[in-house]
Amino acid sequence: MPTADGVTSPNTGNLLIGKGYLLFQPSGSASFYCVGNCPSMTITPKTTLLDHFDSQAGTKTKDLTVVTEKSMEVKIQMEEMTANNLSLLLLGDVDLTNPAQPIVNFFTQPSKTGHLKFYAANDVGPRWYVDIPSITFNPSGDWAPISDAFASMEATGTVNAQGGVWGTATLQLPLGTNVPENLVLPFIEGTEKVGNTLTVHAGAWVGASSFTYQWYKGVTAVYGATDQNYTLVSGDSGNTFHVVVTAHNAAGTQTATTANTGTIAA
């Protein structure tokens, strides 16, 4: 069993400067999305106490304290102005009729409930994986489309206990102990027309030190197409493409596959 920061004490390795990936899966959605760069995330447990006092003596004396309520808040600060993040702040839904120009409709939902995960990637201190199965977000900050600094948005979520379970924090094993884990699937972007170049993005991973790529036309691997970019030629017309991304580290490899592109136009 490897010994890591976060296990033994006293140990200056337990001093934490937090960094990592924050993922959110809205209720009803089949997948998580990466929230992107978050300068801060705080988890605040709260309790409501009821004190009992013995009044049989001359001065009342507290002899019992009971916890009557438990709650937990999570506050996140988001910097990336994606459609998903805006929908979280503005309590809206995302219209993907045209995926290149998503539309966020304001206040279509009273709140945003879903599954929240945090994978640590910090260089200082222990790395904790946080899993919160149910959380309800409400906006608690502003969106500044005009600003002199990097804009940010803030949302505060109330954790919902399910079967008495609020969530878990698990100490991640040191990098390279496990094979890479895919957090957000890789994806392809670009205009699906002969002469244009498509680009594959690796998605989000934990523990990956390098990546390799293989492009597929239909179910057939394209010989030599192992870069992140692929330029469509006349013979590609009428076909679809996908890419298998392989992540590597000292412990081994793991693969993830993009969705298929649309049919390539001539």
Residue pairs with C-beta under 8 A, 6 or more apart in sequence:
2 173
2 174
2 177
4 126
4 171
4 173
4 174
5 11
5 13
5 14
5 125
5 126
6 13
6 14
6 125
6 126
6 127
6 128
6 171
7 126
7 171
13 125
13 126
14 125
14 126
15 124
15 125
16 122
16 124
16 125
16 126
17 122
17 123
17 124
17 125
18 41
18 120
18 122
18 125
19 120
19 121
19 122
19 123
20 118
20 119
20 120
20 121
20 122
20 127
21 34
21 118
21 119
21 121
21 183
21 204
21 206
22 34
22 35
22 36
22 38
22 41
22 76
22 116
22 117
22 118
23 32
23 33
23 34
23 35
23 116
23 117
23 118
23 119
23 183
23 184
23 204
24 32
24 33
24 35
24 84
24 88
24 114
24 115
24 116
24 117
25 31
25 32
25 33
25 114
25 115
25 116
26 112
26 113
26 114
27 113
27 114
27 115
29 114
31 184
31 185
32 115
32 117
32 183
32 184
33 84
33 184
34 183
34 184
34 204
35 76
35 78
35 80
35 84
35 85
36 78
36 79
36 80
36 82
36 85
37 78
37 79
37 80
38 76
38 77
38 78
38 79
39 77
39 79
39 152
40 75
40 76
40 77
41 74
41 75
41 76
41 77
41 118
42 74
42 75
43 72
43 73
43 74
43 130
44 72
44 73
44 74
44 75
45 70
45 71
45 72
46 70
46 71
46 72
46 73
47 67
47 69
47 70
47 71
48 67
48 68
48 69
48 70
49 65
49 66
49 67
49 68
50 65
50 66
50 67
50 68
51 62
51 64
51 65
52 62
52 63
52 64
52 65
52 66
53 60
53 61
53 62
53 63
54 60
54 61
54 62
54 63
70 161
71 158
71 159
72 158
72 159
72 166
72 167
73 156
73 157
73 158
73 159
74 116
74 132
74 135
74 156
74 157
74 159
75 140
75 154
75 155
75 156
75 157
76 154
76 155
76 157
77 141
77 152
77 153
77 154
78 85
78 88
78 89
78 152
78 153
78 154
78 155
79 150
79 151
79 152
79 153
81 143
81 151
81 153
83 94
83 102
83 103
83 104
84 94
85 153
86 92
86 104
86 143
86 153
87 93
87 94
87 104
87 112
88 112
88 137
88 155
89 139
89 141
89 143
89 153
89 154
89 155
90 104
90 106
90 107
90 139
90 143
91 106
91 107
91 108
91 109
91 110
91 111
91 112
91 138
91 139
92 104
92 105
92 106
92 107
92 108
92 109
93 104
93 105
93 108
93 109
94 102
94 103
94 104
94 105
95 102
95 103
95 104
95 105
96 102
97 103
111 136
111 137
111 138
112 136
112 137
112 138
112 155
113 134
113 135
113 136
113 137
113 160
114 134
114 135
114 137
115 132
115 133
115 134
115 135
116 130
116 131
116 132
116 135
116 157
117 129
117 130
117 131
117 132
117 183
118 128
118 129
118 130
119 129
119 172
119 181
119 183
119 206
120 126
120 127
120 128
120 129
120 172
121 127
121 206
126 171
126 172
127 171
127 172
128 169
128 170
128 171
128 172
129 169
129 170
129 171
129 172
130 167
130 168
130 169
131 167
131 168
131 169
131 170
132 159
132 166
132 167
133 162
133 165
133 167
134 159
134 160
134 161
134 162
135 157
135 158
135 159
135 160
136 157
136 158
136 160
137 155
137 156
137 157
138 155
138 156
138 157
138 158
139 154
139 155
139 156
140 154
140 155
140 156
141 152
141 153
141 154
141 155
142 153
142 154
143 151
143 153
144 151
145 151
159 166
159 167
172 206
175 207
175 249
176 207
176 209
176 249
176 250
176 251
177 251
178 207
178 251
179 207
179 247
179 249
179 251
179 252
179 253
179 254
180 205
180 206
180 207
180 208
180 209
180 247
180 248
180 249
180 253
180 254
181 205
181 206
181 207
181 254
182 203
182 204
182 205
182 247
182 254
182 256
183 203
183 204
183 205
183 206
184 203
184 204
185 203
185 256
185 257
185 258
185 259
186 200
186 201
186 202
186 203
186 243
186 245
186 256
186 257
186 258
187 200
187 201
187 203
187 258
187 259
188 198
188 199
188 200
188 201
188 241
188 242
188 243
188 258
188 259
188 261
189 198
189 199
189 201
190 196
190 197
190 198
190 199
192 198
192 232
192 261
192 262
192 263
192 264
192 265
193 232
193 264
193 265
193 266
194 232
194 233
194 234
194 236
194 237
194 264
194 265
194 266
195 231
195 232
196 231
196 232
197 229
197 230
197 231
197 232
198 229
198 230
198 231
198 232
198 241
198 261
199 228
199 229
200 213
200 215
200 228
200 229
200 230
200 243
200 245
200 258
201 228
202 208
202 211
202 245
202 247
203 245
203 256
205 247
207 247
207 249
207 251
208 247
208 248
208 249
209 248
209 249
209 250
210 247
210 248
210 249
211 245
211 246
211 247
211 248
212 226
212 245
212 246
212 248
213 226
213 227
213 228
213 243
213 244
213 245
213 246
214 221
214 222
214 225
214 226
214 243
214 244
214 246
215 221
215 222
215 225
215 226
215 230
215 241
215 242
215 243
216 222
216 241
216 242
216 243
216 244
217 236
217 239
217 240
217 241
218 239
218 240
222 230
230 241
232 264
234 266
236 264
237 264
237 265
237 266
238 263
238 264
238 266
239 263
239 264
240 260
240 261
240 262
240 263
240 264
241 260
241 261
241 264
242 257
242 258
242 259
242 260
242 261
243 257
243 258
244 255
244 256
244 257
244 258
245 255
245 256
245 257
245 258
246 253
246 254
246 255
247 253
247 254
247 255
247 256
